[in-house]
Amino acid sequence: MEPTQLEDWNDPAFARAWTEENTEQPHSPLRDEQIGILIDILRAHFAATGLPARVLDVGCGPGVVAARILDALPGADVTGVDGSPTMLELAGERLAPYSGRYRLARADFETITAADVPAGPYGAAVAVQAIHNSSDEGKRRTYAAARAAMAKGGLFLLCDRVRVSSPAVFPAYLALWDHLDAGFRERGWEHHEGRTYAEHTQSVEQRGDKPGSLEQNILWLRGAGFAEVAPIHVVGIRAIVAAIAG
């Protein structure tokens, strides 16, 4: 395997290069599919509950998901929170056409509290491919801060990487990745998750990723005050988990 670069979101050069590579060039078809699912769920949630179409985007990065939500849900507004000044700058550039419908705030997953989140209540919150960058304690703090800002009955959607739970199940993941490669090869995508469990875990660690298992994330969400938590779309290490604020 090629060496994996440590993901340093506070390095402006890295943050801008990552954004270009992951948003302006072909990327994982699964990510695009899951963001589409997430938006469909948000639309259905607001229609069914009548809660305010205010969305908290936790770990908003360069604003790609926020822009898609604002495009798809004309009556919605989005508050993006991120720990990287460069990512917030990029988000501001991307979201400029939606003036009056978005806010941005800086907060680090490792230290975030409810006071760091601009005032709610939010009818929904999303966290897309972001929380796996934090420690386990950071995940718990982030889930708790998001829950505190949400209206009762609000919907939290976690769309993130989860940890391969053990070496024993790794061959099943590998078979899935090979199957996906065969289906997506014409779109210029293939997995880079390693051919052995050791290679896989080394690659994850070298990037600085700290994913929790699917089960751990469900328990952390429940511990943060979400009354109902369920995985609703899981493909290998890519999972969407829905949680209802109690």
N, C-alpha and C positions, 0 to 999 in steps of 0.2 A: 504493500500500500504506500501511496505517496504520503509524506509528512503532512500532518494536519495543523493549521495555524490556530493559535490561541485566539479566541474571540474576545477582543478588548473593546467594549462599546464606548469607552471614554477616550479612545484614540480616534481623533477626527478622521485621519486617513483611512483607518480600518473601517470605521462606520460608513464612510462614503463609498468605499470600494465594495463593502458587503451589500449595501443598498443597490448599487448598480448591478452587481452580479445576481442578486436575488429578486430584483423587481423589474429590471429592464431587459433581462435575458430569460430564455426558457428555463423553467425550474420544475420542481416536482409536480406532476399532474395531480397527485393526491392533495397537495396543499391547496391548489386552485379549486378542486372539487369540494374540499371540506369548507373552504371559505364560502362557496356558493350555498352549501347546506346550511351553514351558520346564518347567513342572511335570510334564507327562506324560513328558518326557525324564528328569527327575530320578528319577521313580518307577521307570522302566524301568532306569535306570543302577544304582540301589541294589539292585534285584532281581537284576540280572544279575551284578553284581560282588561282592556281599556286603560292600562297603566300609561303614564306619560312616556312618549317615545324619546326618552333621554337615555343615552347609552354611554357607559363608562368603558373606555378602551384601556385596559391595563397592560402596560408594556407596549405602547402604541407604535414604537419604532418610527419609521419615516412616514407614517400616516397612510400606508397602502390600504389597510383594512378599513380605517375610518373613511377614506374616500369612497370605497365601495359601498359602505353602509349609507353614506350620505347620498350617493347616486341612486341606490335602490329604494331608499325610504325617504321620500321628499319631505315628510313632516318631522323627521328625526333631527336631533342634534347630538353631537358626540363630544365628550371630554376625554382627551388623551393624556395619559400619565406615563412618564418614562424617566429612567434615571440618567440617560445620556444626553448632555446638552446638544451634541451634534445631531442626534436623532430627532430631538425636538425642533431644532433648526430646520432640518429636512422636512419634518412633518408640517411646519409652518409654511414652507414653500409650496408643498403639495396641496395643502388645504386652503391656500389663499383664495381660490375661486368660491369657497363656501363661507365667505365672511358672514359672521353673525350666527353661524350654526355650529361652531366648534370652539373649544377652549383647550389649552395645553398647560400642563403643570409638571414640574420636576419632582420625582420622589423615587428613592432607591428601594428596591425590594427588601434589602437587608435591614433597613431601618424604618420602613414605611409605617405610619400609624393612620388612624382615621382622619386626624387633623390635616394630613398631607393631601387628602383627596378633596378637590373642590366640592362645595356643598351639593348634596343631592336633594331629594331622593332620586335615584335612577331606577327606571323601570327595567333595565337590563344592564348587564356588564359582560364584556368579552375579554378573553386573554388568549391571544393567538401566537403560538410559537415563541413565547417569551419567558414564562415562569420557570422553564427547565434550566434557565441560566442562573437561578438563585439556589442558595443552600436550602436544606429542608426547613430550617427556621425561617428563612426568607419567604418560602412558599406559605407557611402557616401565617406569617404576619400579613402577607399580601391578600390572602383569602379573607382574613379577618377584617382588614381595612376596606376591602371591596364590599363585604357583607354589611358593614356598618353604614355605608353610603347608600345602600339599596332600599327601595320600598319593600314592604312585606308583600310576598308573592312575586317579587322580581325574579328574573331569570339570569343566572350566571352561566355562561358557556365557556368552558375550557377547551381549547383546541391546541393540543401540544404533543410534543414528544414524550413517550413514556419509556421506562427502563425495561430492557430484556431481563426477565426475572431470574433466570438461572441458566447455566450452561446446558442443562438437560433439554431445555426447550429451544435452544438456539438453532438446531437444524430445521425446525419448523419455520422459524423466521427466515432463514436463508432460502428455503424452498419458496416461500412467498415472494421474497425479493426477486428471485430468478424468474418467477412467474410474471411479476410486474414488469421486469426488464423486457421480457419477450413481447409484452403488450404495448409498452411505451417506447420501444427503441426508435421507431420512426419519428417520434416527437423529440428525439435528441436527449432523452433522459435515461440514466441508469443509476442504480443505487451505489453508494460508496460506504457501505456499513461494515466491510470486512468479511473475509471468508471463514473466519474462525471466531469463537467467542472471545478469545484473547485479543485478536485484532480489533474486534468490534469495541470492546471496552476501552482499549488503548486509544482508539480514534475518538471516542466520546470524551474521555478524560483530557486528551490533548487539545480539544476545542474549548475546554472549560465548561462543557455541559454537565449538569447535575440532575438528570431526570429522575423523578420518583416513579415507582411502579404505578400501574393503573389503580391497584388496590390502595396504595398509600395516598394517592391524590383524592380518592373518594373519602377516605377516613379524615384527611385534613379538611376537606370541604365541610363534612358533617361537623367536625370539631369547631369550625368557624361560625356555625349557626345556620347552615343550610339544611332545611328540614328534609328535603327529598333530593337524592343524588343518584344519577343513573348514567352509565356509559351508553351512548346512543349510536355511535359510529366509530368502529375500531378497525383499522387496517394495519396489522403489525404494530409498529411503534408509534403510529399516528392515531390519536384518539380525540374524539369529541365527547365531553362529559357535560351533562346538563344538571344544574343544581337550582333548587327553588329556595328563595330566602324565606325562612320561617318567621 
